[in-house]
Amino acid sequence: MSLLDERGMALAQPAERVGVTVASLSVLKNDRARAIRYPTLSAICRGHAAPRRCQWWMRR
């Protein structure tokens, strides 16, 4: 079960909160992204409720 499913959210809600398009989040969610720009990752982490996950990605 994904984090969005656990919270009963659709992609539109976090996309609006973070300032990223729904299409971009969909690509990330479905593991089709080949790369992600740092500002996009940073925006997702700022809008995300579980910062430990993002800290792990940012240290890689």
Secondary structure, 3 states (H helix, E strand, C coil): CCHHHHHCCCCHHHHHHHCCCHHHHHHHHCCCCCCCCHHHHHHHHHHCCCHHHHHHHHHC
